[in-house]
Structures are given as structure tokens and as C-alpha cells.
Amino acid sequence: MWRDEQSRREGRGMSHHHGGLGRILKFARSQSGMTQEQLAERLSVSTSLIAKFETNRLIPKSDTARHLDAVFDSGETFQESAAEARAFSGDSIWIRPWLEYEQQATMVRSFEPTVIPGLLQTEEYARAILRDAGTRVPDLEEAVAGRIARSGVLRRDDQPCRLFAVVDEAVLRRPVGGPKTMSEQLHAIVQACTLPNVSVTVVPASAGAYPGLNGPLALATVDGRNVAFLDDPLDGRVIEDPDRVTALDEVWESIREYALPGRPSLELIMEAAESWS
């Protein structure tokens, strides 16, 4: 069966995102004995659209991916592959190594002094950040879709990723996208914290100077080891050296010591959300 062959290919390192998705579709169609025209007819789309999927010029939308899974009896293979592809689309080359780790992580710990962590951003908040903060992306809407797709790791059926995020209180007060966007974004964080694997705490303004003022950082636990990511105005870099990762782990833990506990942090987030209403 084509899914067995797909699994073997994945075991040899074939990635779902972008290049892999087109190959998976072409292989599934070939094994099923369908032409591009026949598959297009089954999906009620144009033949040229199928060609664009197979050559990775376009990523199937969620409804189309679901129909592909139905046509090929492939569970959620195309839905998951399309979501992964969107998570990587529109992002700069330098961040993609980190995104790969993020998608595989069993735990992510992040600190953000200026913006909402990417895994928790709403569509409108992400659009405002990507549009107004000088971020260099080739296609704004594709970049927004990719950023939103990243949060799927928090809700995946097979071992959802645990997220421990710490933000500075200034993040709650900065009017990114305007009052409505901020209100919706902060309410979305409160809702995300109802998940058992998501925790968000806040370093209050009263903390004064603390290690987090040196900038954002993130750590991902992948296959039992930690890797880190540092961001700056020009690019970002993945840190894999064990000694440097350990040093950044200690920085993150020291930042967390300045944060309010869970309940007071949520109350502060809710208060800030109401202030934007």
C-alpha cells in the first residue's frame, strides 16, 4: 500500500513540509492509477491546481487536504502534511531549522519581552506583527497562515507539545494591531491556558531589571535533548552546543523566577484584555 511506502520514505528522512508534500501526492496518485485529470475531477478542482500541488507551487487548503485523505483513504496524512507545509511557508530561510525542531518538540519553553510568542499568536496579531514590525516575508498572507499553523503542535493527537511561555507585562500593554486585536489576542491566551499542556506566566513591570531584558529566547526538547533559539533584528540562530544550551536554560529559569505564579499571571492577562475592550 502507498502509505507503507510513504512511511519507509519518511524513515529515510523525507520531510512532509513543502517538497515532501508534492512527492507524497504524486506517489499516492500514481499508486492509485489516477491521472491528474481524474484526481482533479474527483476533487472538483482544475487539473492545473493538481499540477501546482505536485510541484509544490501551492499548498492544499484544509478542505482540499481533507478531500485528498478521503480519496486516498489516507487517514489524516494530507491534512497533517499540508498543515506542516503551511507552518514553514512564507518564513525566512534562517528560521526554518528552528521550526523543524519546534514541530518535533515534546516541550517548548519561551520568553518574549516584546511580543506574544509565535505559538500563541492569533491571525490578526500575527498579521500586524508581520506587516508592521519590519519583518521581511515574501508573501504576507502565506506567512500569517504559516505562523498560525505552527500552533498545531499544541493540539496534536499524538503527544501534544507542552508549552511554558513567559512574557513581560509590556507585551500585554503594547497596542499591536489596535485595541480589538489586542483584546482578542489576550483572551485567546487565556483560552489556550485551559489546555493542560499550556502555561503562560507574566513578569510584572514592578520586577524592574532582570535577565530577560537581554532579549527573547526559546528552548525545545526534542528526542530527549534540548536545543535553543536566539532571535535578533537581522536573523536568528539555533544553538545546539550542549554547554551554551545549558547556559541558556539557566537564563530561562532565572527569568521564570521573576514571573508571577500561574493564577496571578492569568488574572493580569485578563485584566489587560478587559482594558483593551
Secondary structure, 3 states (H helix, E strand, C coil): CHHHHHHHHHHCCCCCCCHHHHHHHHHHHHHCCCCHHHHHHHHCCCHHHHHHHHCCCCCCCHHHHHHHHHHHCCCCHHHHHHHHHHHHCCCCHHHHHHHHHHHHCCEEEEEECCCCCHHHCCHHHHHHHHHHCCCCCCCHHHHHHHHHHHHHHHCCCCCCCEEEEEEEHHHHHCCCCCHHHHHHHHHHHHHHCCCCCEEEEEECHHHCCCHHHHCCEEEEEECCEEEEEEECCCCEEEECCHHHHHHHHHHHHHHHCCCCCHHHHHHHHHHHHHHCC
